[in-house]
Amino acid sequence: MLAAGKMVGFVHTTDYDQARGFYEGKLGMEFIDLNPFALVMRLAGNTVRISKVDTFAPQQGTILGWEVSSIETVVKGLMERGVVFERYAFVEDKELGIWTAPGGDKVAWFKDPDGNVLSLSEHH
């Protein structure tokens, strides 16, 4: 049933201009629309609807992520665009902030301007 549909992500913001600058300018997403309900962005066929709220407290965990084939390459590319990756104490890679799980999967986390936690992951 759901396999025929496309997944849509939902994110909250307090500032459409700031959110668009980040998602479009730093992450390279395509601007689709700004309407009374959401700022709509797209990347590789995936849509993210960014809804404006008056007050907002971000979730403590990851709300949106991308699975990539070479996490080191993507992290470096996003860093060149001004994305700042989180440096958690349990992450041994202090240069790029990439955590390697015991099974070999890799994850790196970063935040959008509203403090939403986003991630990149490379799975084996």
C-alpha positions in Angstrom: 0.0 0.0 0.0 2.5 2.6 1.1 5.2 1.5 -1.4 3.4 3.3 -4.2 3.6 6.6 -2.3 6.5 9.0 -1.4 7.4 9.8 2.1 7.1 13.5 3.2 9.1 14.9 6.2 7.7 17.6 8.5 9.8 20.1 10.3 8.9 23.1 12.5 10.5 26.5 12.4 10.0 29.9 13.9 11.5 31.8 10.9 10.8 30.8 7.3 13.6 33.0 5.9 16.2 31.4 8.1 14.9 27.9 7.5 14.9 28.5 3.7 18.4 29.9 3.8 19.6 26.7 5.6 17.7 24.0 3.7 18.2 25.6 0.3 21.5 27.4 0.7 23.4 25.0 2.9 21.8 21.6 2.2 21.1 22.3 -1.5 17.3 21.5 -1.4 15.1 23.0 -4.1 12.5 25.6 -3.1 9.1 24.5 -4.2 6.6 26.7 -2.5 5.8 29.0 0.4 2.1 29.0 1.2 0.0 29.7 4.3 0.7 26.2 5.6 4.4 25.5 4.9 7.6 26.2 3.3 8.0 23.3 0.8 11.5 22.0 -0.1 12.6 19.0 -2.2 15.7 17.0 -2.7 16.1 13.9 -4.8 12.3 13.4 -5.0 11.9 13.7 -1.3 9.8 16.5 0.1 10.1 18.4 3.4 7.3 20.6 4.6 8.6 23.2 7.1 5.7 24.6 9.1 6.0 27.9 11.0 5.1 27.9 14.7 5.1 30.8 17.2 7.0 28.9 19.9 9.0 25.8 19.5 11.3 23.5 21.5 13.2 21.0 19.3 13.0 17.3 20.0 16.1 15.8 21.8 16.7 13.2 19.0 17.1 13.2 15.3 14.0 14.2 13.4 15.2 13.9 9.8 18.2 12.1 8.2 19.8 11.1 5.0 21.4 7.8 4.2 24.5 8.4 2.1 27.1 6.1 0.4 30.2 8.1 1.6 29.5 9.9 4.8 33.0 11.4 5.0 32.6 13.0 1.5 29.2 14.4 2.4 30.2 15.7 5.8 33.2 17.5 4.3 31.1 19.0 1.5 28.4 20.2 3.9 31.1 21.7 6.2 32.4 23.7 3.2 28.9 25.1 2.8 28.9 26.2 6.5 27.1 23.3 8.2 28.4 22.7 11.7 28.4 19.1 12.9 27.8 18.2 16.5 30.7 16.9 18.6 29.3 14.5 21.1 31.6 13.1 23.8 31.0 9.5 22.7 32.2 10.2 19.2 35.9 9.3 18.7 36.2 11.2 15.3 36.8 14.7 16.7 37.6 16.2 13.3 34.4 15.3 11.4 32.1 14.3 14.2 31.3 10.9 12.6 30.4 8.1 15.1 31.2 4.6 14.1 28.8 2.0 15.6 30.1 -1.4 16.8 28.7 -3.0 13.6 30.4 -0.5 11.3 27.5 1.9 10.5 28.5 5.6 10.7 26.4 8.6 11.8 27.0 12.3 11.9 24.6 14.8 13.4 24.0 18.5 12.8 21.3 21.1 13.6 19.2 23.4 11.6 18.7 27.1 12.7 15.8 26.1 15.0 17.9 23.4 16.8 16.2 20.4 15.0 18.7 17.5 15.0 19.4 16.2 11.5 21.7 13.3 10.6 23.7 11.6 7.9 24.2 7.9 8.0 26.2 5.3 6.1 25.0 1.7 6.6 26.9 -1.5 5.9 
